[in-house]
Amino acid sequence: MSMGKRLGAEFLGTFWLVLGGCGSAVLAAAVPALGIGFSGVSLAFGLSVLTMAYAVGHVSGGHFNPAVSLGLVIGGRFAAKDLLAYVIAQVCGAIAAGGVLYLIASGKAGFDVAAGFASNGYAEHSPGGYSLTAALICEVVLTAFFLIVILGATDARAPAGFAPIAIGLCLTLIHLISIPVTNTSVNPARSTGVALFAGGWAVQQLWLFWVAPLLGAAVGGVIYKALLADSRR
């Protein structure tokens, strides 16, 4: 598959993840009587990955996340030479989705992007008031396990055809755990795509949601390769 098509698939997949996941949080979570709530947002993120993994995973591998791409490099499943191009496509897709979401959300009277716009945060900007340290640990550990699930579900020894389901459900579980802590990142592109429109504190705290997921992905890649990968390959 040409690099152009692979990058296009990553752009579209990341766009859908941010529009579906963050869009559910911004547009649908708090609607009186009809709001989907915390659980609904968690499911929306999982469904966005599941649907696009089936739609374009066969084109690009279905990363949609710089941390996933890095973890796959470390786990020996992705070429390091392609990492930067993938990350750029993913971040561009996330920003484009953030822009579309902003245009939709700002069409409602009283919309205030400074309220957060589904951005990730810690301390006073954590939904549950969790500290920087708690946010760092949460994002590192959950991203590490996300990579372990991805590497395991896509292993040649795993049942064929079910990887997107396992990965989507894993992302749903991750959100159920960590929305109260950081509003859940585990994806630097997802964090960037909305933080740039929220501005202010969201941009100031964005560093954590690059550092922690990338570190967690590296840890997950190392663990899977060292302990769980097929040593005969």
Contacts in CASP RR format, 6 or more apart in sequence:
PFRMAT RR
TARGET T0000
AUTHOR 0000-0000-0000
METHOD contacts of the structure
MODEL  1
MSMGKRLGAEFLGTFWLVLGGCGSAVLAAAVPALGIGFSGVSLAFGLSVL
TMAYAVGHVSGGHFNPAVSLGLVIGGRFAAKDLLAYVIAQVCGAIAAGGV
LYLIASGKAGFDVAAGFASNGYAEHSPGGYSLTAALICEVVLTAFFLIVI
LGATDARAPAGFAPIAIGLCLTLIHLISIPVTNTSVNPARSTGVALFAGG
WAVQQLWLFWVAPLLGAAVGGVIYKALLADSRR
1 59 0 8 1.000
1 60 0 8 1.000
3 82 0 8 1.000
3 85 0 8 1.000
5 59 0 8 1.000
5 60 0 8 1.000
6 59 0 8 1.000
6 60 0 8 1.000
6 61 0 8 1.000
6 82 0 8 1.000
6 86 0 8 1.000
7 60 0 8 1.000
7 85 0 8 1.000
7 86 0 8 1.000
7 88 0 8 1.000
7 89 0 8 1.000
8 59 0 8 1.000
8 60 0 8 1.000
8 89 0 8 1.000
9 56 0 8 1.000
9 57 0 8 1.000
9 59 0 8 1.000
9 60 0 8 1.000
9 61 0 8 1.000
9 62 0 8 1.000
10 60 0 8 1.000
10 62 0 8 1.000
10 63 0 8 1.000
10 64 0 8 1.000
10 86 0 8 1.000
10 89 0 8 1.000
10 90 0 8 1.000
11 89 0 8 1.000
11 90 0 8 1.000
11 92 0 8 1.000
11 93 0 8 1.000
11 96 0 8 1.000
12 52 0 8 1.000
12 56 0 8 1.000
12 93 0 8 1.000
13 52 0 8 1.000
13 55 0 8 1.000
13 56 0 8 1.000
13 62 0 8 1.000
13 64 0 8 1.000
13 93 0 8 1.000
14 64 0 8 1.000
14 65 0 8 1.000
14 89 0 8 1.000
14 90 0 8 1.000
14 91 0 8 1.000
14 93 0 8 1.000
14 94 0 8 1.000
14 97 0 8 1.000
14 189 0 8 1.000
14 190 0 8 1.000
15 93 0 8 1.000
15 94 0 8 1.000
15 96 0 8 1.000
15 97 0 8 1.000
16 48 0 8 1.000
16 51 0 8 1.000
16 52 0 8 1.000
16 64 0 8 1.000
16 97 0 8 1.000
17 45 0 8 1.000
17 48 0 8 1.000
17 49 0 8 1.000
17 52 0 8 1.000
17 64 0 8 1.000
17 65 0 8 1.000
17 94 0 8 1.000
17 97 0 8 1.000
17 187 0 8 1.000
17 190 0 8 1.000
18 93 0 8 1.000
18 94 0 8 1.000
18 97 0 8 1.000
18 98 0 8 1.000
18 101 0 8 1.000
18 189 0 8 1.000
18 190 0 8 1.000
18 193 0 8 1.000
18 194 0 8 1.000
19 48 0 8 1.000
19 97 0 8 1.000
19 98 0 8 1.000
19 100 0 8 1.000
19 101 0 8 1.000
20 44 0 8 1.000
20 45 0 8 1.000
20 47 0 8 1.000
20 48 0 8 1.000
20 97 0 8 1.000
21 41 0 8 1.000
21 44 0 8 1.000
21 45 0 8 1.000
21 48 0 8 1.000
21 118 0 8 1.000
22 97 0 8 1.000
22 98 0 8 1.000
22 101 0 8 1.000
22 117 0 8 1.000
22 118 0 8 1.000
22 190 0 8 1.000
22 193 0 8 1.000
22 194 0 8 1.000
23 44 0 8 1.000
23 101 0 8 1.000
23 105 0 8 1.000
23 118 0 8 1.000
24 36 0 8 1.000
24 40 0 8 1.000
24 41 0 8 1.000
24 44 0 8 1.000
24 45 0 8 1.000
25 41 0 8 1.000
25 44 0 8 1.000
25 118 0 8 1.000
25 183 0 8 1.000
26 101 0 8 1.000
26 105 0 8 1.000
26 117 0 8 1.000
26 118 0 8 1.000
27 101 0 8 1.000
27 104 0 8 1.000
27 105 0 8 1.000
28 34 0 8 1.000
28 35 0 8 1.000
28 36 0 8 1.000
28 37 0 8 1.000
28 41 0 8 1.000
28 44 0 8 1.000
29 35 0 8 1.000
29 36 0 8 1.000
29 37 0 8 1.000
29 38 0 8 1.000
29 40 0 8 1.000
29 41 0 8 1.000
30 37 0 8 1.000
36 43 0 8 1.000
36 44 0 8 1.000
38 176 0 8 1.000
38 179 0 8 1.000
39 176 0 8 1.000
41 175 0 8 1.000
41 179 0 8 1.000
42 172 0 8 1.000
42 173 0 8 1.000
42 175 0 8 1.000
42 176 0 8 1.000
42 179 0 8 1.000
43 172 0 8 1.000
45 171 0 8 1.000
45 172 0 8 1.000
45 175 0 8 1.000
45 184 0 8 1.000
46 168 0 8 1.000
46 169 0 8 1.000
46 171 0 8 1.000
46 172 0 8 1.000
46 175 0 8 1.000
47 168 0 8 1.000
47 172 0 8 1.000
49 64 0 8 1.000
49 164 0 8 1.000
49 167 0 8 1.000
49 168 0 8 1.000
49 171 0 8 1.000
50 164 0 8 1.000
50 165 0 8 1.000
50 167 0 8 1.000
50 168 0 8 1.000
50 169 0 8 1.000
52 62 0 8 1.000
52 64 0 8 1.000
53 62 0 8 1.000
53 163 0 8 1.000
53 164 0 8 1.000
53 167 0 8 1.000
53 168 0 8 1.000
54 164 0 8 1.000
56 62 0 8 1.000
57 164 0 8 1.000
60 86 0 8 1.000
63 69 0 8 1.000
63 72 0 8 1.000
63 78 0 8 1.000
63 86 0 8 1.000
63 90 0 8 1.000
64 90 0 8 1.000
64 187 0 8 1.000
64 189 0 8 1.000
65 90 0 8 1.000
65 186 0 8 1.000
65 187 0 8 1.000
65 188 0 8 1.000
65 189 0 8 1.000
65 190 0 8 1.000
65 213 0 8 1.000
66 86 0 8 1.000
66 87 0 8 1.000
66 90 0 8 1.000
66 91 0 8 1.000
66 187 0 8 1.000
66 188 0 8 1.000
66 189 0 8 1.000
66 210 0 8 1.000
66 213 0 8 1.000
66 214 0 8 1.000
67 143 0 8 1.000
67 146 0 8 1.000
67 147 0 8 1.000
67 186 0 8 1.000
67 187 0 8 1.000
67 188 0 8 1.000
67 213 0 8 1.000
67 214 0 8 1.000
67 216 0 8 1.000
67 217 0 8 1.000
68 146 0 8 1.000
68 147 0 8 1.000
68 150 0 8 1.000
68 187 0 8 1.000
68 217 0 8 1.000
69 78 0 8 1.000
69 83 0 8 1.000
69 86 0 8 1.000
69 87 0 8 1.000
69 90 0 8 1.000
70 83 0 8 1.000
70 214 0 8 1.000
70 217 0 8 1.000
70 218 0 8 1.000
71 78 0 8 1.000
71 147 0 8 1.000
71 217 0 8 1.000
71 218 0 8 1.000
71 220 0 8 1.000
71 221 0 8 1.000
72 78 0 8 1.000
72 147 0 8 1.000
72 150 0 8 1.000
72 151 0 8 1.000
72 221 0 8 1.000
73 79 0 8 1.000
73 80 0 8 1.000
73 83 0 8 1.000
74 217 0 8 1.000
74 218 0 8 1.000
74 220 0 8 1.000
74 221 0 8 1.000
74 222 0 8 1.000
74 225 0 8 1.000
75 151 0 8 1.000
75 221 0 8 1.000
75 222 0 8 1.000
75 224 0 8 1.000
75 225 0 8 1.000
75 229 0 8 1.000
76 225 0 8 1.000
77 151 0 8 1.000
77 154 0 8 1.000
87 189 0 8 1.000
90 189 0 8 1.000
91 188 0 8 1.000
91 189 0 8 1.000
91 192 0 8 1.000
91 193 0 8 1.000
93 189 0 8 1.000
93 193 0 8 1.000
94 189 0 8 1.000
94 190 0 8 1.000
94 192 0 8 1.000
94 193 0 8 1.000
94 194 0 8 1.000
95 192 0 8 1.000
95 193 0 8 1.000
95 196 0 8 1.000
97 193 0 8 1.000
98 193 0 8 1.000
98 194 0 8 1.000
98 196 0 8 1.000
98 197 0 8 1.000
99 193 0 8 1.000
99 197 0 8 1.000
101 117 0 8 1.000
101 194 0 8 1.000
101 197 0 8 1.000
102 113 0 8 1.000
102 117 0 8 1.000
102 197 0 8 1.000
105 111 0 8 1.000
105 113 0 8 1.000
105 117 0 8 1.000
106 113 0 8 1.000
113 197 0 8 1.000
113 198 0 8 1.000
113 199 0 8 1.000
114 198 0 8 1.000
114 199 0 8 1.000
114 200 0 8 1.000
116 125 0 8 1.000
116 194 0 8 1.000
116 198 0 8 1.000
116 202 0 8 1.000
117 194 0 8 1.000
117 197 0 8 1.000
117 198 0 8 1.000
117 202 0 8 1.000
118 183 0 8 1.000
118 194 0 8 1.000
119 125 0 8 1.000
119 183 0 8 1.000
119 191 0 8 1.000
119 194 0 8 1.000
119 195 0 8 1.000
119 198 0 8 1.000
119 202 0 8 1.000
119 205 0 8 1.000
120 182 0 8 1.000
120 183 0 8 1.000
120 184 0 8 1.000
120 185 0 8 1.000
120 191 0 8 1.000
120 195 0 8 1.000
120 202 0 8 1.000
120 205 0 8 1.000
120 206 0 8 1.000
120 208 0 8 1.000
120 209 0 8 1.000
121 135 0 8 1.000
121 182 0 8 1.000
121 183 0 8 1.000
121 201 0 8 1.000
121 202 0 8 1.000
121 205 0 8 1.000
121 208 0 8 1.000
121 209 0 8 1.000
122 130 0 8 1.000
122 131 0 8 1.000
122 132 0 8 1.000
122 134 0 8 1.000
122 135 0 8 1.000
122 136 0 8 1.000
122 182 0 8 1.000
122 205 0 8 1.000
122 208 0 8 1.000
123 129 0 8 1.000
123 130 0 8 1.000
123 131 0 8 1.000
123 132 0 8 1.000
123 135 0 8 1.000
125 201 0 8 1.000
125 202 0 8 1.000
125 205 0 8 1.000
126 134 0 8 1.000
126 135 0 8 1.000
126 180 0 8 1.000
126 181 0 8 1.000
126 182 0 8 1.000
126 183 0 8 1.000
127 179 0 8 1.000
127 180 0 8 1.000
127 181 0 8 1.000
127 182 0 8 1.000
127 183 0 8 1.000
128 180 0 8 1.000
128 181 0 8 1.000
130 138 0 8 1.000
130 180 0 8 1.000
130 181 0 8 1.000
130 182 0 8 1.000
132 208 0 8 1.000
134 181 0 8 1.000
135 181 0 8 1.000
135 182 0 8 1.000
135 208 0 8 1.000
135 212 0 8 1.000
136 208 0 8 1.000
136 211 0 8 1.000
136 212 0 8 1.000
138 177 0 8 1.000
138 178 0 8 1.000
138 181 0 8 1.000
138 182 0 8 1.000
139 178 0 8 1.000
139 182 0 8 1.000
139 185 0 8 1.000
139 186 0 8 1.000
139 208 0 8 1.000
139 209 0 8 1.000
139 212 0 8 1.000
139 213 0 8 1.000
139 216 0 8 1.000
140 212 0 8 1.000
140 213 0 8 1.000
140 215 0 8 1.000
140 216 0 8 1.000
140 219 0 8 1.000
141 216 0 8 1.000
142 174 0 8 1.000
142 177 0 8 1.000
142 178 0 8 1.000
142 186 0 8 1.000
143 186 0 8 1.000
143 212 0 8 1.000
143 213 0 8 1.000
143 215 0 8 1.000
143 216 0 8 1.000
143 217 0 8 1.000
143 220 0 8 1.000
144 216 0 8 1.000
144 217 0 8 1.000
144 219 0 8 1.000
144 220 0 8 1.000
144 221 0 8 1.000
144 223 0 8 1.000
145 170 0 8 1.000
145 174 0 8 1.000
145 220 0 8 1.000
146 170 0 8 1.000
146 171 0 8 1.000
146 174 0 8 1.000
146 186 0 8 1.000
146 217 0 8 1.000
147 216 0 8 1.000
147 217 0 8 1.000
147 219 0 8 1.000
147 220 0 8 1.000
147 221 0 8 1.000
147 224 0 8 1.000
148 220 0 8 1.000
148 221 0 8 1.000
148 223 0 8 1.000
148 224 0 8 1.000
148 228 0 8 1.000
149 166 0 8 1.000
149 167 0 8 1.000
149 170 0 8 1.000
150 163 0 8 1.000
150 167 0 8 1.000
150 170 0 8 1.000
151 220 0 8 1.000
151 221 0 8 1.000
151 224 0 8 1.000
151 225 0 8 1.000
151 228 0 8 1.000
151 229 0 8 1.000
152 158 0 8 1.000
152 224 0 8 1.000
152 228 0 8 1.000
153 162 0 8 1.000
153 163 0 8 1.000
153 166 0 8 1.000
153 167 0 8 1.000
154 163 0 8 1.000
155 229 0 8 1.000
155 230 0 8 1.000
156 230 0 8 1.000
156 233 0 8 1.000
157 230 0 8 1.000
171 186 0 8 1.000
174 184 0 8 1.000
174 186 0 8 1.000
175 184 0 8 1.000
178 184 0 8 1.000
178 186 0 8 1.000
182 209 0 8 1.000
185 191 0 8 1.000
185 209 0 8 1.000
185 212 0 8 1.000
185 213 0 8 1.000
186 213 0 8 1.000
187 213 0 8 1.000
188 209 0 8 1.000
188 210 0 8 1.000
188 213 0 8 1.000
188 214 0 8 1.000
191 206 0 8 1.000
191 209 0 8 1.000
191 210 0 8 1.000
192 206 0 8 1.000
192 209 0 8 1.000
192 210 0 8 1.000
194 202 0 8 1.000
195 202 0 8 1.000
195 203 0 8 1.000
195 205 0 8 1.000
195 206 0 8 1.000
195 209 0 8 1.000
196 203 0 8 1.000
END
